[in-house]
Amino acid sequence: MLISEIPTIKKYKINRFALIIGSLLPDIIDKPIFLLGLGNGRFFSHNLLFIIVSFLIVFLISKRNLEISLPFLAGMGLHLILDLPYVPLFYPFITYRYIIVEEPLLYWFNALFTNPIVFSTEIIGIAILIFILIHNKLYHAEDIKNYLKGSLQTPIKNKDYIKSKEGFYHE
């Protein structure tokens, strides 16, 4: 999301919703697998094969719409890049060793509060989200929805509009 705030990139109409879903999907899949104690779910959702298959599914479901499928792909790719080096990129073609933890939720909370890297990345993520909300004046659900769709401007609410030769404008 932060990359989509760069002015030269922001001028393009990027489907931020697809970008967000793509960037979260690997964790949406691997965290429940991990929390259920079924092993490290990264083997399934943090690899190149998963990215390619997911992209093709989204591409076909969206009726070959690149405005949806490319931001989705970019989100997934950036997610894996940010998770490096702990990513089994070439699974199932290369095997990786995984740790099976007896109490995965306790393990995750312990890592969150004892590992400064994990804690700081979570804080940075929250700070970026707050920055984006404030910087783009995303105070209402409709404004957030328009932002996620890639609209360049949020609508002006409850204002008087004046008709001119060029069209409507706000006074």
C-alpha positions as CSV (number, residue, x, y, z in Angstrom):
1,M,0.0,0.0,0.0
2,L,2.8,2.4,0.8
3,I,4.2,1.9,-2.7
4,S,0.9,2.9,-4.2
5,E,1.2,6.2,-2.4
6,I,4.3,7.3,-4.3
7,P,3.1,10.2,-6.5
8,T,4.3,8.8,-9.8
9,I,2.6,5.5,-9.1
10,K,-0.5,7.1,-7.5
11,K,-1.5,8.7,-10.8
12,Y,-2.2,5.2,-12.2
13,K,-5.6,3.8,-11.2
14,I,-4.4,0.8,-9.2
15,N,-7.0,-1.6,-7.7
16,R,-5.8,-1.4,-4.1
17,F,-8.4,-3.9,-3.0
18,A,-6.8,-6.6,-5.2
19,L,-3.4,-5.5,-4.0
20,I,-4.4,-5.9,-0.4
21,I,-6.0,-9.3,-0.9
22,G,-3.0,-10.5,-2.8
23,S,-0.6,-9.3,-0.1
24,L,-2.6,-10.9,2.7
25,L,-3.6,-14.2,1.0
26,P,-0.4,-16.1,1.8
27,D,-0.9,-15.3,5.5
28,I,-4.7,-15.9,5.4
29,I,-3.9,-19.4,4.3
30,D,-0.8,-20.2,6.4
31,K,-1.8,-18.8,9.8
32,P,-4.9,-21.0,10.3
33,I,-2.9,-24.1,9.3
34,F,-0.2,-23.0,11.8
35,L,-2.7,-22.1,14.6
36,L,-4.5,-25.5,14.2
37,G,-1.1,-27.2,14.9
38,L,-0.9,-28.8,11.4
39,G,2.6,-27.5,10.8
40,N,4.0,-24.5,9.2
41,G,1.5,-23.4,6.6
42,R,4.2,-21.5,4.6
43,F,5.0,-24.6,2.6
44,F,1.6,-24.3,1.0
45,S,1.1,-20.5,0.5
46,H,4.5,-19.0,0.4
47,N,6.0,-20.4,-2.8
48,L,6.2,-19.5,-6.5
49,L,3.8,-22.3,-7.6
50,F,1.1,-21.0,-5.3
51,I,1.6,-17.4,-6.6
52,I,1.3,-18.6,-10.3
53,V,-1.8,-20.8,-9.7
54,S,-3.5,-18.1,-7.6
55,F,-2.8,-15.4,-10.3
56,L,-4.2,-17.7,-13.0
57,I,-7.3,-18.4,-11.0
58,V,-7.9,-14.7,-10.3
59,F,-7.1,-13.8,-13.9
60,L,-9.7,-16.3,-15.2
61,I,-12.3,-15.5,-12.6
62,S,-12.0,-11.8,-13.3
63,K,-12.6,-12.6,-17.0
64,R,-8.9,-11.9,-17.9
65,N,-9.0,-8.5,-16.2
66,L,-5.4,-7.4,-15.8
67,E,-6.5,-4.3,-13.7
68,I,-7.5,-6.8,-11.0
69,S,-5.2,-9.7,-11.5
70,L,-1.9,-7.8,-11.8
71,P,-2.3,-5.8,-8.5
72,F,-3.2,-9.2,-6.9
73,L,0.0,-10.7,-8.3
74,A,2.0,-7.7,-7.2
75,G,0.7,-7.9,-3.7
76,M,1.5,-11.6,-3.4
77,G,5.0,-11.1,-4.9
78,L,5.8,-8.2,-2.5
79,H,4.5,-10.3,0.4
80,L,7.0,-13.1,-0.4
81,I,9.8,-10.6,-0.9
82,L,9.2,-9.0,2.5
83,D,9.1,-12.5,4.1
84,L,12.5,-13.5,2.7
85,P,14.6,-15.4,3.7
86,Y,12.1,-17.6,5.5
87,V,10.1,-18.5,2.4
88,P,10.1,-22.0,0.8
89,L,10.0,-20.4,-2.7
90,F,10.5,-23.6,-4.7
91,Y,8.3,-25.9,-2.7
92,P,7.2,-28.7,-3.7
93,F,10.2,-29.0,-6.0
94,I,12.7,-28.5,-3.1
95,T,11.9,-29.9,0.4
96,Y,12.2,-27.7,3.4
97,R,12.4,-28.5,7.1
98,Y,9.6,-27.2,9.3
99,I,9.2,-26.9,13.0
100,I,6.0,-28.3,14.5
101,V,5.0,-26.4,17.6
102,E,2.7,-27.9,20.3
103,E,1.1,-24.6,21.2
104,P,1.2,-22.4,18.1
105,L,-0.9,-19.5,19.4
106,L,1.3,-19.2,22.5
107,Y,4.4,-19.5,20.2
108,W,3.1,-16.7,18.0
109,F,2.3,-14.3,20.9
110,N,5.7,-15.1,22.4
111,A,7.4,-14.2,19.1
112,L,5.3,-11.0,18.8
113,F,6.3,-9.7,22.2
114,T,9.9,-11.1,22.6
115,N,11.2,-10.7,19.0
116,P,12.0,-7.1,18.4
117,I,11.9,-7.6,14.6
118,V,8.4,-9.2,14.6
119,F,7.1,-6.5,17.0
120,S,8.6,-3.6,15.1
121,T,7.3,-4.8,11.7
122,E,3.8,-5.0,13.2
123,I,4.1,-1.4,14.6
124,I,5.5,-0.1,11.3
125,G,2.5,-1.8,9.5
126,I,0.0,-0.1,11.8
127,A,1.8,3.3,11.4
128,I,1.7,3.0,7.6
129,L,-2.0,2.2,7.7
130,I,-2.7,5.2,9.9
131,F,-0.5,7.4,7.7
132,I,-2.5,6.3,4.6
133,L,-5.8,6.9,6.3
134,I,-4.9,10.4,7.5
135,H,-2.9,11.4,4.4
136,N,-5.8,10.5,2.0
137,K,-8.5,11.8,4.4
138,L,-10.1,8.4,4.5
139,Y,-12.5,9.1,7.4
140,H,-15.7,7.4,6.0
141,A,-16.4,3.9,4.7
142,E,-17.3,5.3,1.3
143,D,-14.0,7.1,1.0
144,I,-12.1,4.0,1.9
145,K,-14.1,2.0,-0.6
146,N,-13.3,4.5,-3.4
147,Y,-9.6,4.5,-2.4
148,L,-9.4,0.7,-2.5
149,K,-11.0,0.7,-6.0
150,G,-8.3,3.1,-7.1
151,S,-10.3,6.3,-7.4
152,L,-7.9,9.2,-7.5
153,Q,-10.2,11.5,-5.6
154,T,-12.6,11.0,-2.7
155,P,-16.0,12.5,-3.2
156,I,-16.9,15.9,-1.6
157,K,-19.9,15.3,0.6
158,N,-22.7,17.6,1.5
159,K,-21.4,20.5,-0.5
160,D,-23.1,22.8,-2.9
161,Y,-22.2,22.4,-6.5
162,I,-22.4,25.1,-9.1
163,K,-23.0,24.5,-12.8
164,S,-20.5,26.2,-15.2
165,K,-19.7,25.9,-18.9
166,E,-17.1,23.3,-18.1
167,G,-19.4,21.2,-15.8
168,F,-20.0,21.1,-12.1
169,Y,-17.6,22.4,-9.6
170,H,-17.5,23.0,-5.9
171,E,-17.7,26.6,-4.6
